[in-house]
C-alpha cells in the first residue's frame, strides 16, 4: 500500500489527483468504516486512516472521507474552537484551497470566501503569491498552508500576505516545520526533483524550515504566535483524530 500511494503521488499531477478524488472517496469511505478513529472535520469514524507521503510514507494519517491530513484536522479544530472565523462575518482569502475545507467555507453564510492559486481547479483567482491582485488591507483572515516551502522568494510572499491583510486581521501560515532545526536550510543550486525530494522532503519544495521561520514572519511585519494546540487537546484526542503531537500552528496578526 505504501509503495502504491507513493507511486501515484509522484506520477499524477496534483490537479488531476484533486479531480479523481471526488469519484474515489465514497468507495474508500465505505471500505474503511469503523469506530476507532474520527475525522473532526465531518465527524465520520473509521477503523483506520490511509497512509500518505511523498518520500517518507506515514501510516494511518489520510482521512478516507475528507482526505484531510494531520495538519488539516488540527487546523480545523483550532479554527472551530479558538477563532471566530466560523461565527463572525468576514472576508477570507485561502491560498491553494484544500478539498477538506473548500465546500465548508464556500457554503458558509458568514464567510466572504476567495480562493487563489496558480494551478488549482478550486481557485477563484489565478495569481502569483508574490504579486497578488488584491487591494491593501482587504482580508480579515488568510489561510496559506504548506505553500511557502514551494516559493523561491518566500519573504516577498510573506510581505504580500501582510499587505492584503487588514489591520487587526489574522492569518495562519502553516509549513512543514522541523522543530529540531534552528535555522532554515535552502540551496538554490538544488534543482533536480529527486535531490529535492531527498533533501527537502518533496520534489517541489525549495527549503526545509527551522524554528527561525517565526523570526522570518516577524521581519515581514507580523505579530507571531507559535501555538501548540495539541497540548490543550491531550493525548487521547490527538490519537482519536490522528494528529501530530507537538505540531506548531503559526498564527500571525497585523
N, C-alpha and C positions, 0 to 999 in steps of 0.2 A: 504493500500500500504506500509506504514512504517513497519508494522509487517511482511509482506511478504518478503520485502527486507532484513530485519534483520534476518529472519529465514534462507533464502538461503545463506547469507553471512557467517553465523556461522556454517551452516551444510555442505556446499560443500567446499572441499579443493581448494585453490587458483588456482593451475594449471588447475583443471577441469573447474573453472569459466572462465579462460582465453580462453580455447578451446571452450567452449559452446558459449561464447560471439560472436564469428565470425558468428554463424548462427542466433543469435537473433537480432543483431544490425540493419540489414536492415528493419525489421518489426518495431522496436521501432522508428527508424529514420523517417519512413513514418508516423507513428501514431502521433508523436509529432511535425510534421512540422508546421511552423508558422513564425512570424516576430519579436516577442518580444525580444528574446534573441539570442545571437550569440556565436558560438564556434570559437574563433580566430585561432584555430589550422587548421581547414579545411574550415572555412568561412561559414558553414551552419547555418541556423537560425531556431528557434523553438518557439512554443507557451509557452513552459516551459521546464525545465530540470527535471530529475528524482530525487527522494530522495536517500540518501545514508548515511550509518553509521552503525557501529557495536553495540555500546552501545547507543549512542545518535544519532538518525537519523536526518539528516539535510535535509530540503526541498529544492528542486529546485537547485541542485548542480551538478548532474551527467549528462554530455552531452550524448544525445541519439546516436550521430554519432561516436565520438571518445572514449567515455566512460571516458573522462577526468573529473577531479575534479577541484576545485578552484585552488589548488596549481599547477596543471599541466598547466592550462591556463595562470596563472601568470608567470610561468617559461618560457613558450613558448614566450610570449610577451617580456619578459626580454632578452631571448636569441636572438630573432629576431632583437630587436631594440637597445640593449645595449652591445652586444658582437659580435665578428667576427666568432663565431662557424659555422654559416651557410654560410659564404662567403669566408673563408680562408682555404686552405688545412691544415689539422691537424689530429692527432690521438686522438680519443675519446674513453674513457673507460666508460661504462654505467653499473652500478650495478642494479640488479633487474629491467630490462628494462620494461618501461611502454608501453602498446599497442599503446597509442595515439602518441608516438614518434617513435616507432620501425621502421616502414616502411619508414618514412621520413628520418631518419638518415641512414638507410640501403641503400636507393636508392640515397642518396646524392653523387654527383660527386666529392665533396671536402673532405668529411669525411671518414677517415680510421677507421671503426667502429668495436669495440669489446664489446660484452656483457658478463656479468658474473653473476652467481647466483648459489646457491646450488640446487634449485628446479625448477626454471622457465623453461618452454619449449622454451622460447625465448633466453636462454643463449647459447652463443658460448662455453664458458668455465665454467665448474663446479668448483667452488673454494670457499674456506673459506676466508672471507674478512680479517680475522686476520692472514692469511698466504697465501698471493697472489703469484701465479706462474708467476709473471712478473718481468722484469728487473728493476733496479733502473732507475729513470728519463726517463720512457718510453712514457708517455702520455702527450699531450698538454692540454687536457681538460678532466675532470672527472665529471660525474653526479652520485650522490649517494643520492637518495631521499626516505625518510621515510624507511630507513634501519637501522640506528644506534640505534634506540629505541628498536630494536629486539636483539641487540648484547650484551651479558653479559659484555664482555671486550671491551667497545666502544673506550677506549683510544688506545688500541692496533690496532683496526681497523683504527682509525684516523692516527696513525703512519704509517700504511701500505699504506694508500692512499697518505700520504705525500711522502713516499719513491718512489712510482711509478710515481708521478707527476714530470714533467720536471721543472727545474728552469725557472721561468717566466710563468709557466703554471697556469691555473685557475681550480678551482673545485667549484661546487655548491652542498652543503650537507644539503638538507632540512630535517627537522624533525618536528614532532608535537610539537610546542613550546607554552608554557604557558607564554604569555607576562607579566602576573601579578605575576608570581612566580620568586623570586630572585634566589633561589637555586634549582637545580635538585633534585628530590626525587627518590630514588631507595631503594629497600629492597629485598635482595636475598632470604629471607625466604618465600616470597610470591610466591608460585609455582602453586597454584590452578588456573586453567584458568578462573573460574568465578570471583575469587577475583582479579585476574589481570585485567580482563575486567572492574570491578567496580572501581579499584584504579588507574590503568594506562591508561584506556580508550579502551583497546583492549586485547583480551585473550592472545596474543603472544607478548605483549610489556613487557619490564622489568624495565621501568623508565618513569618518566614524566620530560621532560626537562624544566628548567627555563632559565632565562636570562644569567646565568653563562655558558650556552652552548658555547657562543662565547669565554669565557676565556679558556674553555677546548680545543677548537680548537687552540688557540694561544699557549697553553702549548705543543701541538703536533708539533708546529713549523710553523704553517701557519700565514700569514698576513691576517687579518679578517675584513670583512665589513658586517654590518647588514643593508641590503638595503630594504627600504620601497618603492617599485616601485608603489604601489597603490596610493601614494600621487601625483606622477607625472602624473598618468593616469587620476585622477579625478573621482568624484562620478558617473558621467554619464557612463563612460566606465566600472567602477567597477561593476555597476549594469547590464549593457548590456552584459558583459562577465561572469557575476555571479562569481565575485572574492570575497575574504575575505578581507575587508578593514583593513589595518594595518598589514597584514601578512608580516613578515620579510623574506627576502631571504638571507641565509648565503652564501656569496661569498668569497672564500678564494683563496690565491695565494701562490706561493713558491718562 
